[in-house]
Amino acid sequence: MGVGILMIVAVFFVGSFTVICATFTNEVFPTAIRANAMAWGNNIVGRIGQIAAPALVGLLVPIIGLGNAVTALAIAPFICIAIVALLLPETLGYRVEKD
């Protein structure tokens, strides 16, 4: 039962990164290049991560074991949160250029 609940929570938070990426691309980039920014940020970088993560777990299992491999990759969302918080600009009061 506990694993099922934790999976629901994990899927919720993984899905929230798509919303964060969409929010930043809509608030930071001008309308003329917003679609390109969304394509790069979400569809390319995000999808590569979704494909690479299970493959990376598979590569790490023989080296460090299944539990440790999954735990190591579970840290990745926290690294993403730090990148968003530290490197992306604050958008409060930010004015997007008009076309």
Jmol script that loads the backbone (N, CA, C; Angstrom):
load data "model"
ATOM      1  N   MET A   1       0.830  -1.196   0.000  1.00  0.00           N
ATOM      2  CA  MET A   1       0.000   0.000   0.000  1.00  0.00           C
ATOM      3  C   MET A   1       0.869   1.252   0.000  1.00  0.00           C
ATOM      4  N   GLY A   2       1.907   1.270   0.837  1.00  0.00           N
ATOM      5  CA  GLY A   2       2.772   2.443   0.932  1.00  0.00           C
ATOM      6  C   GLY A   2       3.490   2.751  -0.370  1.00  0.00           C
ATOM      7  N   VAL A   3       3.919   1.694  -1.087  1.00  0.00           N
ATOM      8  CA  VAL A   3       4.627   1.892  -2.354  1.00  0.00           C
ATOM      9  C   VAL A   3       3.689   2.527  -3.378  1.00  0.00           C
ATOM     10  N   GLY A   4       2.441   2.090  -3.409  1.00  0.00           N
ATOM     11  CA  GLY A   4       1.465   2.656  -4.337  1.00  0.00           C
ATOM     12  C   GLY A   4       1.225   4.132  -4.086  1.00  0.00           C
ATOM     13  N   ILE A   5       1.109   4.500  -2.832  1.00  0.00           N
ATOM     14  CA  ILE A   5       0.890   5.916  -2.487  1.00  0.00           C
ATOM     15  C   ILE A   5       2.119   6.740  -2.867  1.00  0.00           C
ATOM     16  N   LEU A   6       3.299   6.218  -2.586  1.00  0.00           N
ATOM     17  CA  LEU A   6       4.517   6.940  -2.955  1.00  0.00           C
ATOM     18  C   LEU A   6       4.667   7.063  -4.473  1.00  0.00           C
ATOM     19  N   MET A   7       4.222   6.067  -5.221  1.00  0.00           N
ATOM     20  CA  MET A   7       4.252   6.161  -6.685  1.00  0.00           C
ATOM     21  C   MET A   7       3.324   7.261  -7.183  1.00  0.00           C
ATOM     22  N   ILE A   8       2.154   7.375  -6.576  1.00  0.00           N
ATOM     23  CA  ILE A   8       1.213   8.445  -6.946  1.00  0.00           C
ATOM     24  C   ILE A   8       1.853   9.801  -6.684  1.00  0.00           C
ATOM     25  N   VAL A   9       2.480   9.949  -5.530  1.00  0.00           N
ATOM     26  CA  VAL A   9       3.147  11.208  -5.194  1.00  0.00           C
ATOM     27  C   VAL A   9       4.291  11.477  -6.173  1.00  0.00           C
ATOM     28  N   ALA A  10       5.085  10.467  -6.500  1.00  0.00           N
ATOM     29  CA  ALA A  10       6.207  10.639  -7.423  1.00  0.00           C
ATOM     30  C   ALA A  10       5.730  11.052  -8.810  1.00  0.00           C
ATOM     31  N   VAL A  11       4.691  10.405  -9.316  1.00  0.00           N
ATOM     32  CA  VAL A  11       4.159  10.753 -10.638  1.00  0.00           C
ATOM     33  C   VAL A  11       3.626  12.186 -10.641  1.00  0.00           C
ATOM     34  N   PHE A  12       2.993  12.595  -9.553  1.00  0.00           N
ATOM     35  CA  PHE A  12       2.505  13.977  -9.447  1.00  0.00           C
ATOM     36  C   PHE A  12       3.664  14.964  -9.575  1.00  0.00           C
ATOM     37  N   PHE A  13       4.750  14.731  -8.835  1.00  0.00           N
ATOM     38  CA  PHE A  13       5.860  15.676  -8.853  1.00  0.00           C
ATOM     39  C   PHE A  13       6.640  15.629 -10.159  1.00  0.00           C
ATOM     40  N   VAL A  14       6.749  14.467 -10.786  1.00  0.00           N
ATOM     41  CA  VAL A  14       7.397  14.388 -12.091  1.00  0.00           C
ATOM     42  C   VAL A  14       6.583  15.180 -13.114  1.00  0.00           C
ATOM     43  N   GLY A  15       5.266  15.066 -13.060  1.00  0.00           N
ATOM     44  CA  GLY A  15       4.402  15.832 -13.959  1.00  0.00           C
ATOM     45  C   GLY A  15       4.463  17.320 -13.715  1.00  0.00           C
ATOM     46  N   SER A  16       4.798  17.720 -12.506  1.00  0.00           N
ATOM     47  CA  SER A  16       4.842  19.149 -12.195  1.00  0.00           C
ATOM     48  C   SER A  16       6.004  19.842 -12.890  1.00  0.00           C
ATOM     49  N   PHE A  17       7.063  19.111 -13.252  1.00  0.00           N
ATOM     50  CA  PHE A  17       8.175  19.743 -13.949  1.00  0.00           C
ATOM     51  C   PHE A  17       7.764  20.219 -15.332  1.00  0.00           C
ATOM     52  N   THR A  18       6.829  19.546 -15.982  1.00  0.00           N
ATOM     53  CA  THR A  18       6.316  20.013 -17.264  1.00  0.00           C
ATOM     54  C   THR A  18       5.623  21.357 -17.100  1.00  0.00           C
ATOM     55  N   VAL A  19       4.865  21.497 -16.041  1.00  0.00           N
ATOM     56  CA  VAL A  19       4.165  22.761 -15.768  1.00  0.00           C
ATOM     57  C   VAL A  19       5.165  23.872 -15.470  1.00  0.00           C
ATOM     58  N   ILE A  20       6.200  23.574 -14.699  1.00  0.00           N
ATOM     59  CA  ILE A  20       7.223  24.574 -14.386  1.00  0.00           C
ATOM     60  C   ILE A  20       7.917  25.040 -15.655  1.00  0.00           C
ATOM     61  N   CYS A  21       8.280  24.102 -16.511  1.00  0.00           N
ATOM     62  CA  CYS A  21       8.946  24.448 -17.765  1.00  0.00           C
ATOM     63  C   CYS A  21       8.037  25.304 -18.645  1.00  0.00           C
ATOM     64  N   ALA A  22       6.788  24.946 -18.744  1.00  0.00           N
ATOM     65  CA  ALA A  22       5.845  25.721 -19.553  1.00  0.00           C
ATOM     66  C   ALA A  22       5.663  27.120 -18.984  1.00  0.00           C
ATOM     67  N   THR A  23       5.611  27.239 -17.677  1.00  0.00           N
ATOM     68  CA  THR A  23       5.449  28.547 -17.050  1.00  0.00           C
ATOM     69  C   THR A  23       6.639  29.442 -17.343  1.00  0.00           C
ATOM     70  N   PHE A  24       7.830  28.927 -17.197  1.00  0.00           N
ATOM     71  CA  PHE A  24       9.008  29.749 -17.465  1.00  0.00           C
ATOM     72  C   PHE A  24       9.097  30.145 -18.921  1.00  0.00           C
ATOM     73  N   THR A  25       8.811  29.247 -19.845  1.00  0.00           N
ATOM     74  CA  THR A  25       8.898  29.620 -21.258  1.00  0.00           C
ATOM     75  C   THR A  25       7.845  30.659 -21.614  1.00  0.00           C
ATOM     76  N   ASN A  26       6.683  30.613 -20.998  1.00  0.00           N
ATOM     77  CA  ASN A  26       5.651  31.604 -21.281  1.00  0.00           C
ATOM     78  C   ASN A  26       5.970  32.961 -20.665  1.00  0.00           C
ATOM     79  N   GLU A  27       6.671  32.977 -19.554  1.00  0.00           N
ATOM     80  CA  GLU A  27       6.936  34.243 -18.869  1.00  0.00           C
ATOM     81  C   GLU A  27       8.251  34.880 -19.271  1.00  0.00           C
ATOM     82  N   VAL A  28       9.213  34.116 -19.725  1.00  0.00           N
ATOM     83  CA  VAL A  28      10.547  34.665 -19.976  1.00  0.00           C
ATOM     84  C   VAL A  28      10.776  35.003 -21.450  1.00  0.00           C
ATOM     85  N   PHE A  29      10.261  34.192 -22.348  1.00  0.00           N
ATOM     86  CA  PHE A  29      10.592  34.367 -23.758  1.00  0.00           C
ATOM     87  C   PHE A  29       9.531  35.186 -24.491  1.00  0.00           C
ATOM     88  N   PRO A  30       9.970  36.035 -25.422  1.00  0.00           N
ATOM     89  CA  PRO A  30       9.018  36.794 -26.241  1.00  0.00           C
ATOM     90  C   PRO A  30       8.160  35.856 -27.085  1.00  0.00           C
ATOM     91  N   THR A  31       7.010  36.332 -27.480  1.00  0.00           N
ATOM     92  CA  THR A  31       6.050  35.508 -28.212  1.00  0.00           C
ATOM     93  C   THR A  31       6.646  34.922 -29.486  1.00  0.00           C
ATOM     94  N   ALA A  32       7.496  35.665 -30.164  1.00  0.00           N
ATOM     95  CA  ALA A  32       8.045  35.208 -31.444  1.00  0.00           C
ATOM     96  C   ALA A  32       8.883  33.945 -31.308  1.00  0.00           C
ATOM     97  N   ILE A  33       9.539  33.732 -30.176  1.00  0.00           N
ATOM     98  CA  ILE A  33      10.386  32.538 -30.019  1.00  0.00           C
ATOM     99  C   ILE A  33       9.886  31.602 -28.915  1.00  0.00           C
ATOM    100  N   ARG A  34       8.713  31.883 -28.402  1.00  0.00           N
ATOM    101  CA  ARG A  34       8.180  31.082 -27.293  1.00  0.00           C
ATOM    102  C   ARG A  34       7.985  29.619 -27.685  1.00  0.00           C
ATOM    103  N   ALA A  35       7.524  29.361 -28.882  1.00  0.00           N
ATOM    104  CA  ALA A  35       7.307  27.972 -29.317  1.00  0.00           C
ATOM    105  C   ALA A  35       8.629  27.222 -29.409  1.00  0.00           C
ATOM    106  N   ASN A  36       9.671  27.894 -29.902  1.00  0.00           N
ATOM    107  CA  ASN A  36      10.988  27.254 -29.957  1.00  0.00           C
ATOM    108  C   ASN A  36      11.518  26.973 -28.563  1.00  0.00           C
ATOM    109  N   ALA A  37      11.332  27.911 -27.653  1.00  0.00           N
ATOM    110  CA  ALA A  37      11.792  27.717 -26.276  1.00  0.00           C
ATOM    111  C   ALA A  37      11.063  26.539 -25.637  1.00  0.00           C
ATOM    112  N   MET A  38       9.782  26.439 -25.884  1.00  0.00           N
ATOM    113  CA  MET A  38       9.006  25.334 -25.328  1.00  0.00           C
ATOM    114  C   MET A  38       9.460  24.000 -25.919  1.00  0.00           C
ATOM    115  N   ALA A  39       9.722  23.994 -27.222  1.00  0.00           N
ATOM    116  CA  ALA A  39      10.178  22.774 -27.877  1.00  0.00           C
ATOM    117  C   ALA A  39      11.507  22.305 -27.303  1.00  0.00           C
ATOM    118  N   TRP A  40      12.453  23.225 -27.142  1.00  0.00           N
ATOM    119  CA  TRP A  40      13.756  22.851 -26.594  1.00  0.00           C
ATOM    120  C   TRP A  40      13.648  22.462 -25.126  1.00  0.00           C
ATOM    121  N   GLY A  41      12.971  23.262 -24.345  1.00  0.00           N
ATOM    122  CA  GLY A  41      12.933  23.030 -22.907  1.00  0.00           C
ATOM    123  C   GLY A  41      12.139  21.813 -22.495  1.00  0.00           C
ATOM    124  N   ASN A  42      11.023  21.607 -23.117  1.00  0.00           N
ATOM    125  CA  ASN A  42      10.137  20.531 -22.681  1.00  0.00           C
ATOM    126  C   ASN A  42      10.249  19.304 -23.574  1.00  0.00           C
ATOM    127  N   ASN A  43      10.041  19.497 -24.835  1.00  0.00           N
ATOM    128  CA  ASN A  43       9.943  18.350 -25.729  1.00  0.00           C
ATOM    129  C   ASN A  43      11.276  17.691 -26.028  1.00  0.00           C
ATOM    130  N   ILE A  44      12.368  18.443 -26.027  1.00  0.00           N
ATOM    131  CA  ILE A  44      13.660  17.838 -26.346  1.00  0.00           C
ATOM    132  C   ILE A  44      14.402  17.449 -25.065  1.00  0.00           C
ATOM    133  N   VAL A  45      14.717  18.429 -24.233  1.00  0.00           N
ATOM    134  CA  VAL A  45      15.479  18.141 -23.016  1.00  0.00           C
ATOM    135  C   VAL A  45      14.671  17.246 -22.073  1.00  0.00           C
ATOM    136  N   GLY A  46      13.391  17.546 -21.902  1.00  0.00           N
ATOM    137  CA  GLY A  46      12.554  16.750 -21.006  1.00  0.00           C
ATOM    138  C   GLY A  46      12.391  15.316 -21.453  1.00  0.00           C
ATOM    139  N   ARG A  47      12.200  15.109 -22.730  1.00  0.00           N
ATOM    140  CA  ARG A  47      12.006  13.747 -23.232  1.00  0.00           C
ATOM    141  C   ARG A  47      13.297  12.951 -23.190  1.00  0.00           C
ATOM    142  N   ILE A  48      14.422  13.617 -23.424  1.00  0.00           N
ATOM    143  CA  ILE A  48      15.707  12.910 -23.312  1.00  0.00           C
ATOM    144  C   ILE A  48      15.877  12.405 -21.887  1.00  0.00           C
ATOM    145  N   GLY A  49      15.510  13.220 -20.917  1.00  0.00           N
ATOM    146  CA  GLY A  49      15.593  12.793 -19.521  1.00  0.00           C
ATOM    147  C   GLY A  49      14.681  11.624 -19.222  1.00  0.00           C
ATOM    148  N   GLN A  50      13.484  11.635 -19.785  1.00  0.00           N
ATOM    149  CA  GLN A  50      12.552  10.534 -19.552  1.00  0.00           C
ATOM    150  C   GLN A  50      13.053   9.229 -20.163  1.00  0.00           C
ATOM    151  N   ILE A  51      13.795   9.327 -21.245  1.00  0.00           N
ATOM    152  CA  ILE A  51      14.339   8.124 -21.873  1.00  0.00           C
ATOM    153  C   ILE A  51      15.628   7.697 -21.185  1.00  0.00           C
ATOM    154  N   ALA A  52      16.463   8.658 -20.820  1.00  0.00           N
ATOM    155  CA  ALA A  52      17.779   8.342 -20.255  1.00  0.00           C
ATOM    156  C   ALA A  52      17.692   7.804 -18.826  1.00  0.00           C
ATOM    157  N   ALA A  53      16.724   8.250 -18.047  1.00  0.00           N
ATOM    158  CA  ALA A  53      16.658   7.842 -16.635  1.00  0.00           C
ATOM    159  C   ALA A  53      16.498   6.326 -16.465  1.00  0.00           C
ATOM    160  N   PRO A  54      15.533   5.684 -17.124  1.00  0.00           N
ATOM    161  CA  PRO A  54      15.441   4.223 -16.969  1.00  0.00           C
ATOM    162  C   PRO A  54      16.674   3.498 -17.523  1.00  0.00           C
ATOM    163  N   ALA A  55      17.238   4.019 -18.605  1.00  0.00           N
ATOM    164  CA  ALA A  55      18.442   3.399 -19.165  1.00  0.00           C
ATOM    165  C   ALA A  55      19.606   3.528 -18.181  1.00  0.00           C
ATOM    166  N   LEU A  56      19.714   4.672 -17.533  1.00  0.00           N
ATOM    167  CA  LEU A  56      20.778   4.889 -16.559  1.00  0.00           C
ATOM    168  C   LEU A  56      20.619   3.970 -15.345  1.00  0.00           C
ATOM    169  N   VAL A  57      19.369   3.773 -14.915  1.00  0.00           N
ATOM    170  CA  VAL A  57      19.125   2.826 -13.821  1.00  0.00           C
ATOM    171  C   VAL A  57      19.592   1.438 -14.235  1.00  0.00           C
ATOM    172  N   GLY A  58      19.266   1.035 -15.441  1.00  0.00           N
ATOM    173  CA  GLY A  58      19.689  -0.271 -15.929  1.00  0.00           C
ATOM    174  C   GLY A  58      21.201  -0.420 -15.984  1.00  0.00           C
ATOM    175  N   LEU A  59      21.892   0.662 -16.321  1.00  0.00           N
ATOM    176  CA  LEU A  59      23.347   0.609 -16.358  1.00  0.00           C
ATOM    177  C   LEU A  59      23.956   0.587 -14.961  1.00  0.00           C
ATOM    178  N   LEU A  60      23.309   1.251 -14.009  1.00  0.00           N
ATOM    179  CA  LEU A  60      23.847   1.333 -12.656  1.00  0.00           C
ATOM    180  C   LEU A  60      23.547   0.093 -11.800  1.00  0.00           C
ATOM    181  N   VAL A  61      22.503  -0.650 -12.140  1.00  0.00           N
ATOM    182  CA  VAL A  61      22.109  -1.808 -11.317  1.00  0.00           C
ATOM    183  C   VAL A  61      23.243  -2.809 -11.111  1.00  0.00           C
ATOM    184  N   PRO A  62      23.963  -3.228 -12.159  1.00  0.00           N
ATOM    185  CA  PRO A  62      25.041  -4.198 -11.908  1.00  0.00           C
ATOM    186  C   PRO A  62      26.177  -3.623 -11.048  1.00  0.00           C
ATOM    187  N   ILE A  63      26.314  -2.311 -11.034  1.00  0.00           N
ATOM    188  CA  ILE A  63      27.426  -1.689 -10.324  1.00  0.00           C
ATOM    189  C   ILE A  63      27.078  -1.431  -8.855  1.00  0.00           C
ATOM    190  N   ILE A  64      25.906  -0.819  -8.613  1.00  0.00           N
ATOM    191  CA  ILE A  64      25.578  -0.416  -7.240  1.00  0.00           C
ATOM    192  C   ILE A  64      24.300  -1.053  -6.703  1.00  0.00           C
ATOM    193  N   GLY A  65      23.619  -1.853  -7.496  1.00  0.00           N
ATOM    194  CA  GLY A  65      22.392  -2.508  -7.048  1.00  0.00           C
ATOM    195  C   GLY A  65      21.160  -1.691  -7.396  1.00  0.00           C
ATOM    196  N   LEU A  66      20.018  -2.357  -7.430  1.00  0.00           N
ATOM    197  CA  LEU A  66      18.777  -1.722  -7.848  1.00  0.00           C
ATOM    198  C   LEU A  66      18.350  -0.590  -6.919  1.00  0.00           C
ATOM    199  N   GLY A  67      18.318  -0.855  -5.627  1.00  0.00           N
ATOM    200  CA  GLY A  67      17.865   0.166  -4.676  1.00  0.00           C
ATOM    201  C   GLY A  67      18.717   1.415  -4.714  1.00  0.00           C
ATOM    202  N   ASN A  68      20.036   1.240  -4.770  1.00  0.00           N
ATOM    203  CA  ASN A  68      20.935   2.389  -4.817  1.00  0.00           C
ATOM    204  C   ASN A  68      20.829   3.143  -6.140  1.00  0.00           C
ATOM    205  N   ALA A  69      20.621   2.416  -7.240  1.00  0.00           N
ATOM    206  CA  ALA A  69      20.490   3.063  -8.550  1.00  0.00           C
ATOM    207  C   ALA A  69      19.238   3.927  -8.603  1.00  0.00           C
ATOM    208  N   VAL A  70      18.134   3.389  -8.114  1.00  0.00           N
ATOM    209  CA  VAL A  70      16.881   4.156  -8.106  1.00  0.00           C
ATOM    210  C   VAL A  70      17.002   5.355  -7.164  1.00  0.00           C
ATOM    211  N   THR A  71      17.630   5.148  -6.013  1.00  0.00           N
ATOM    212  CA  THR A  71      17.825   6.249  -5.070  1.00  0.00           C
ATOM    213  C   THR A  71      18.692   7.344  -5.681  1.00  0.00           C
ATOM    214  N   ALA A  72      19.735   6.953  -6.388  1.00  0.00           N
ATOM    215  CA  ALA A  72      20.613   7.941  -7.021  1.00  0.00           C
ATOM    216  C   ALA A  72      19.847   8.784  -8.027  1.00  0.00           C
ATOM    217  N   LEU A  73      18.976   8.156  -8.804  1.00  0.00           N
ATOM    218  CA  LEU A  73      18.210   8.921  -9.778  1.00  0.00           C
ATOM    219  C   LEU A  73      17.066   9.698  -9.147  1.00  0.00           C
ATOM    220  N   ALA A  74      16.627   9.295  -7.975  1.00  0.00           N
ATOM    221  CA  ALA A  74      15.570  10.035  -7.289  1.00  0.00           C
ATOM    222  C   ALA A  74      16.067  11.398  -6.822  1.00  0.00           C
ATOM    223  N   ILE A  75      17.371  11.571  -6.762  1.00  0.00           N
ATOM    224  CA  ILE A  75      17.945  12.854  -6.371  1.00  0.00           C
ATOM    225  C   ILE A  75      17.837  13.867  -7.515  1.00  0.00           C
ATOM    226  N   ALA A  76      17.705  13.412  -8.743  1.00  0.00           N
ATOM    227  CA  ALA A  76      17.676  14.293  -9.914  1.00  0.00           C
ATOM    228  C   ALA A  76      16.606  15.392  -9.834  1.00  0.00           C
ATOM    229  N   PRO A  77      15.370  15.109  -9.406  1.00  0.00           N
ATOM    230  CA  PRO A  77      14.403  16.200  -9.308  1.00  0.00           C
ATOM    231  C   PRO A  77      14.824  17.291  -8.324  1.00  0.00           C
ATOM    232  N   PHE A  78      15.517  16.908  -7.259  1.00  0.00           N
ATOM    233  CA  PHE A  78      15.989  17.911  -6.311  1.00  0.00           C
ATOM    234  C   PHE A  78      17.083  18.780  -6.939  1.00  0.00           C
ATOM    235  N   ILE A  79      17.909  18.180  -7.783  1.00  0.00           N
ATOM    236  CA  ILE A  79      18.916  18.949  -8.513  1.00  0.00           C
ATOM    237  C   ILE A  79      18.232  19.916  -9.469  1.00  0.00           C
ATOM    238  N   CYS A  80      17.167  19.467 -10.127  1.00  0.00           N
ATOM    239  CA  CYS A  80      16.403  20.341 -11.028  1.00  0.00           C
ATOM    240  C   CYS A  80      15.773  21.508 -10.272  1.00  0.00           C
ATOM    241  N   ILE A  81      15.254  21.235  -9.087  1.00  0.00           N
ATOM    242  CA  ILE A  81      14.679  22.303  -8.271  1.00  0.00           C
ATOM    243  C   ILE A  81      15.745  23.338  -7.942  1.00  0.00           C
ATOM    244  N   ALA A  82      16.942  22.889  -7.590  1.00  0.00           N
ATOM    245  CA  ALA A  82      18.033  23.821  -7.278  1.00  0.00           C
ATOM    246  C   ALA A  82      18.418  24.642  -8.504  1.00  0.00           C
ATOM    247  N   ILE A  83      18.464  24.012  -9.672  1.00  0.00           N
ATOM    248  CA  ILE A  83      18.793  24.740 -10.902  1.00  0.00           C
ATOM    249  C   ILE A  83      17.748  25.807 -11.185  1.00  0.00           C
ATOM    250  N   VAL A  84      16.472  25.450 -11.066  1.00  0.00           N
ATOM    251  CA  VAL A  84      15.397  26.418 -11.295  1.00  0.00           C
ATOM    252  C   VAL A  84      15.498  27.570 -10.303  1.00  0.00           C
ATOM    253  N   ALA A  85      15.692  27.248  -9.038  1.00  0.00           N
ATOM    254  CA  ALA A  85      15.718  28.279  -7.998  1.00  0.00           C
ATOM    255  C   ALA A  85      16.936  29.191  -8.116  1.00  0.00           C
ATOM    256  N   LEU A  86      18.075  28.643  -8.501  1.00  0.00           N
ATOM    257  CA  LEU A  86      19.308  29.427  -8.495  1.00  0.00           C
ATOM    258  C   LEU A  86      19.658  30.074  -9.834  1.00  0.00           C
ATOM    259  N   LEU A  87      19.300  29.447 -10.935  1.00  0.00           N
ATOM    260  CA  LEU A  87      19.774  29.921 -12.230  1.00  0.00           C
ATOM    261  C   LEU A  87      18.721  30.613 -13.096  1.00  0.00           C
ATOM    262  N   LEU A  88      17.468  30.249 -12.943  1.00  0.00           N
ATOM    263  CA  LEU A  88      16.454  30.879 -13.775  1.00  0.00           C
ATOM    264  C   LEU A  88      16.031  32.209 -13.158  1.00  0.00           C
ATOM    265  N   PRO A  89      15.701  33.182 -14.001  1.00  0.00           N
ATOM    266  CA  PRO A  89      15.397  34.512 -13.483  1.00  0.00           C
ATOM    267  C   PRO A  89      14.052  34.562 -12.748  1.00  0.00           C
ATOM    268  N   GLU A  90      13.972  35.465 -11.794  1.00  0.00           N
ATOM    269  CA  GLU A  90      12.699  35.729 -11.116  1.00  0.00           C
ATOM    270  C   GLU A  90      11.806  36.470 -12.107  1.00  0.00           C
ATOM    271  N   THR A  91      10.579  36.040 -12.268  1.00  0.00           N
ATOM    272  CA  THR A  91       9.694  36.639 -13.272  1.00  0.00           C
ATOM    273  C   THR A  91       8.683  37.616 -12.686  1.00  0.00           C
ATOM    274  N   LEU A  92       8.727  37.850 -11.398  1.00  0.00           N
ATOM    275  CA  LEU A  92       7.822  38.820 -10.788  1.00  0.00           C
ATOM    276  C   LEU A  92       8.175  40.213 -11.307  1.00  0.00           C
ATOM    277  N   GLY A  93       7.238  40.849 -11.964  1.00  0.00           N
ATOM    278  CA  GLY A  93       7.467  42.177 -12.522  1.00  0.00           C
ATOM    279  C   GLY A  93       8.244  42.165 -13.826  1.00  0.00           C
ATOM    280  N   TYR A  94       8.535  40.999 -14.366  1.00  0.00           N
ATOM    281  CA  TYR A  94       9.287  40.878 -15.612  1.00  0.00           C
ATOM    282  C   TYR A  94       8.391  41.256 -16.775  1.00  0.00           C
ATOM    283  N   ARG A  95       8.893  42.094 -17.672  1.00  0.00           N
ATOM    284  CA  ARG A  95       8.119  42.518 -18.828  1.00  0.00           C
ATOM    285  C   ARG A  95       8.653  41.818 -20.071  1.00  0.00           C
ATOM    286  N   VAL A  96       7.791  41.075 -20.735  1.00  0.00           N
ATOM    287  CA  VAL A  96       8.160  40.360 -21.944  1.00  0.00           C
ATOM    288  C   VAL A  96       8.151  41.348 -23.099  1.00  0.00           C
ATOM    289  N   GLU A  97       9.160  41.240 -23.977  1.00  0.00           N
ATOM    290  CA  GLU A  97       9.242  42.123 -25.128  1.00  0.00           C
ATOM    291  C   GLU A  97       8.032  41.911 -26.028  1.00  0.00           C
ATOM    292  N   LYS A  98       7.527  42.999 -26.572  1.00  0.00           N
ATOM    293  CA  LYS A  98       6.411  42.895 -27.528  1.00  0.00           C
ATOM    294  C   LYS A  98       6.976  42.710 -28.921  1.00  0.00           C
ATOM    295  N   ASP A  99       6.199  42.016 -29.755  1.00  0.00           N
ATOM    296  CA  ASP A  99       6.649  41.770 -31.133  1.00  0.00           C
ATOM    297  C   ASP A  99       6.641  43.030 -31.940  1.00  0.00           C
TER     298      ASP A  99
END
end "model"
wireframe off; spacefill off
backbone 0.3
color backbone group
